[in-house]
Amino acid sequence: MVAIAAGTKSYTVKAEVAYPTALLEATGFVFGSGWMPLSAGGYDTIDNTAGKLVKTGGFTGGFTDAKTLGTITFKAKANGTATVSVSSASIIYDAQNKNTLSGTQGTASVTIASAAPAVAPVVSAPASSQPAAAGAATPKRAESQKTSDAVKEKTQDTATTAAATATVATTSEEEVAGLAQAAAAALSGISWWMWLLAALVILGGAWYWVSRR
């Protein structure tokens, strides 16, 4: 900020500011409240090659107290200590356009340092508390083992079903043979007269059925 010294009533201020171009680049200037910028040649310029800024403004009704002409914005270009100063070429005009500014003008120094880059913390995956068992199957081998077990289990189920079918078939044949043997034994125990009686009954039934027709 450029300060204007108090004294005789003043109306116009031309401020010329010098700065080191190796460290700073002037990017803008904003006038303070109540000032009217003057943009005539030689009164309004920013030269980042020569390191010079010139701004001029008039104050309606004049002023006698210290005032801030405006604020300069700089961009840092490198590390170091930069000194910004108001040069002796600056002017403050009174009502008769007489320069009332004299003596050494103000300076300001600023130290420029790059911020240390942030270091991202390294997060490691926690190690297993127990060592891996020797010969432990990899996911691929585990999947193959799982498939092999499924095929083996299916084969065993098929074999069990076939064995059960064979058992049922064998049991059925044995039951049929047993029934035949039981029938033969029952028939062998019938007397001759019972056979004769059965034959007469059958013949009588046949004769009755024929006579009815």
C-alpha positions as CSV (number, residue, x, y, z in Angstrom):
1,M,0.0,0.0,0.0
2,V,1.2,3.5,-0.8
3,A,0.7,6.0,2.0
4,I,0.2,9.7,1.4
5,A,1.8,11.9,4.1
6,A,-0.4,14.5,5.9
7,G,0.3,18.2,5.4
8,T,-0.9,20.9,3.0
9,K,-4.2,20.1,1.2
10,S,-3.4,17.9,-1.8
11,Y,-5.5,16.8,-4.8
12,T,-3.4,14.6,-7.1
13,V,-0.9,11.8,-6.4
14,K,1.4,10.0,-8.8
15,A,3.1,7.0,-7.2
16,E,6.1,5.3,-8.8
17,V,7.0,1.9,-7.3
18,A,10.1,-0.1,-7.9
19,Y,10.4,-3.9,-7.3
20,P,12.9,-6.7,-8.3
21,T,11.7,-8.5,-11.4
22,A,13.7,-11.6,-10.6
23,L,11.6,-12.2,-7.6
24,L,8.3,-10.4,-8.2
25,E,5.8,-9.8,-11.0
26,A,3.1,-7.1,-10.5
27,T,-0.3,-8.5,-11.6
28,G,-2.7,-5.7,-10.6
29,F,-3.5,-2.5,-8.7
30,V,-6.7,-1.4,-7.0
31,F,-7.3,2.2,-6.0
32,G,-8.5,3.1,-2.6
33,S,-11.9,4.6,-1.8
34,G,-12.5,8.2,-3.2
35,W,-9.8,8.2,-5.8
36,M,-10.3,8.9,-9.5
37,P,-7.7,7.1,-11.7
38,L,-5.8,9.1,-14.3
39,S,-4.7,7.0,-17.3
40,A,-2.7,9.6,-19.3
41,G,0.6,8.5,-20.8
42,G,3.3,8.2,-18.3
43,Y,0.9,8.2,-15.4
44,D,-0.5,4.7,-15.6
45,T,1.8,1.8,-16.3
46,I,3.0,-1.6,-15.1
47,D,6.4,-2.6,-16.5
48,N,7.5,-6.1,-15.3
49,T,10.6,-5.9,-17.4
50,A,11.9,-2.7,-15.8
51,G,10.3,-3.5,-12.4
52,K,8.3,-0.3,-12.3
53,L,4.7,0.5,-11.6
54,V,3.2,4.0,-12.0
55,K,-0.3,4.9,-10.9
56,T,-1.9,8.3,-10.7
57,G,-5.2,9.4,-9.1
58,G,-7.0,12.6,-8.2
59,F,-9.1,13.1,-5.0
60,T,-12.2,15.2,-5.3
61,G,-12.2,18.1,-2.8
62,G,-8.6,17.4,-1.8
63,F,-7.2,15.8,1.4
64,T,-5.0,16.8,4.3
65,D,-4.7,13.5,6.2
66,A,-2.7,10.5,5.3
67,K,-4.4,8.3,2.8
68,T,-3.8,5.0,1.0
69,L,-3.6,5.5,-2.8
70,G,-4.1,1.8,-3.5
71,T,-3.0,-1.8,-3.2
72,I,-0.5,-3.6,-5.5
73,T,-0.8,-7.3,-6.1
74,F,2.4,-9.2,-6.8
75,K,3.2,-12.8,-7.9
76,A,6.2,-14.5,-6.4
77,K,8.7,-15.8,-9.1
78,A,11.5,-17.2,-6.9
79,N,12.8,-17.6,-3.4
80,G,14.6,-14.7,-1.8
81,T,14.0,-11.3,-0.1
82,A,12.3,-8.7,-2.2
83,T,12.3,-5.0,-1.5
84,V,9.5,-2.8,-2.8
85,S,10.1,1.0,-2.6
86,V,8.3,4.2,-3.6
87,S,10.8,6.1,-5.8
88,S,11.7,9.8,-5.6
89,A,9.9,10.2,-9.0
90,S,6.6,10.1,-7.1
91,I,4.6,13.4,-6.9
92,I,1.9,14.9,-4.7
93,Y,0.2,18.0,-6.2
94,D,-1.5,20.8,-4.3
95,A,-4.1,23.2,-5.6
96,Q,-1.4,25.1,-7.6
97,N,0.0,21.9,-9.1
98,K,3.1,22.2,-6.9
99,N,4.8,19.0,-5.8
100,T,4.6,18.8,-2.0
101,L,6.4,15.5,-1.7
102,S,10.0,15.5,-0.5
103,G,12.4,13.3,1.4
104,T,12.9,9.6,1.5
105,Q,9.8,7.5,0.6
106,G,8.7,4.3,2.2
107,T,10.0,0.7,1.5
108,A,8.8,-2.7,2.4
109,S,10.7,-6.1,2.3
110,V,9.2,-9.5,2.1
111,T,10.9,-13.0,2.3
112,I,9.7,-15.5,-0.3
113,A,10.1,-19.2,0.4
114,S,8.5,-22.2,-1.2
115,A,6.4,-24.3,1.0
116,A,7.7,-27.8,1.7
117,P,5.8,-30.4,-0.4
118,A,3.4,-32.5,1.6
119,V,4.6,-36.1,1.9
120,A,1.8,-38.6,1.7
121,P,2.1,-41.3,4.5
122,V,3.0,-44.8,3.3
123,V,0.5,-47.3,4.5
124,S,1.6,-50.9,4.3
125,A,-0.8,-53.9,4.4
126,P,-0.6,-55.6,7.8
127,A,1.5,-58.8,7.7
128,S,-0.2,-62.0,8.6
129,S,0.4,-63.0,12.2
130,Q,0.9,-66.7,11.2
131,P,3.1,-67.9,8.4
132,A,1.5,-69.5,5.4
133,A,1.4,-73.3,5.6
134,A,3.8,-75.1,3.4
135,G,2.2,-76.3,0.2
136,A,-0.8,-74.1,0.7
137,A,-3.0,-74.2,-2.4
138,T,-3.2,-71.0,-4.4
139,P,-6.7,-69.7,-5.2
140,K,-6.5,-71.4,-8.6
141,R,-5.4,-74.7,-7.1
142,A,-8.1,-74.4,-4.5
143,E,-10.7,-73.9,-7.2
144,S,-9.4,-77.0,-9.1
145,Q,-9.5,-79.0,-5.9
146,K,-13.0,-77.9,-5.2
147,T,-14.1,-79.0,-8.8
148,S,-12.4,-82.3,-8.4
149,D,-14.1,-83.0,-5.1
150,A,-17.5,-82.1,-6.6
151,V,-16.9,-84.6,-9.5
152,K,-15.8,-87.3,-7.1
153,E,-18.8,-86.7,-4.9
154,K,-21.1,-86.9,-7.9
155,T,-19.4,-90.2,-9.0
156,Q,-19.9,-91.7,-5.6
157,D,-23.6,-90.7,-5.6
158,T,-24.0,-92.4,-9.0
159,A,-22.3,-95.5,-7.8
160,T,-24.5,-95.6,-4.7
161,T,-27.6,-95.2,-6.8
162,A,-26.6,-98.0,-9.1
163,A,-25.8,-100.3,-6.2
164,A,-29.2,-99.5,-4.6
165,T,-30.9,-100.4,-7.9
166,A,-29.0,-103.6,-8.2
167,T,-30.0,-104.5,-4.6
168,V,-33.7,-103.8,-5.3
169,A,-33.6,-105.9,-8.5
170,T,-31.9,-108.8,-6.7
171,T,-34.4,-108.6,-3.9
172,S,-37.3,-108.7,-6.3
173,E,-35.9,-111.8,-8.1
174,E,-35.4,-113.5,-4.7
175,E,-38.9,-112.7,-3.7
176,V,-40.4,-114.1,-6.9
177,A,-38.3,-117.3,-6.5
178,G,-39.4,-117.7,-2.9
179,L,-43.1,-117.2,-3.9
180,A,-42.8,-119.9,-6.6
181,Q,-41.2,-122.3,-4.1
182,A,-43.9,-121.6,-1.6
183,A,-46.6,-122.3,-4.2
184,A,-45.0,-125.5,-5.3
185,A,-44.7,-126.7,-1.7
186,A,-48.4,-125.8,-1.0
187,L,-49.6,-127.7,-4.1
188,S,-47.5,-130.8,-3.2
189,G,-49.3,-131.0,0.1
190,I,-52.8,-131.3,-1.4
191,S,-54.4,-134.9,-1.3
192,W,-55.7,-136.7,-4.5
193,W,-59.3,-136.5,-3.5
194,M,-59.0,-132.7,-3.1
195,W,-57.8,-132.6,-6.6
196,L,-60.8,-134.8,-7.7
197,L,-63.2,-132.5,-5.8
198,A,-61.7,-129.4,-7.5
199,A,-62.1,-131.0,-10.9
200,L,-65.7,-131.9,-10.3
201,V,-66.5,-128.4,-9.1
202,I,-64.9,-127.0,-12.3
203,L,-66.8,-129.5,-14.5
204,G,-70.1,-128.7,-12.8
205,G,-69.5,-125.1,-13.2
206,A,-68.7,-125.5,-16.9
207,W,-71.9,-127.7,-17.5
208,Y,-74.0,-125.1,-15.7
209,W,-72.6,-122.3,-17.8
210,V,-73.1,-124.3,-21.1
211,S,-76.7,-125.2,-20.2
212,R,-77.6,-121.6,-19.4
213,R,-76.5,-120.6,-23.0
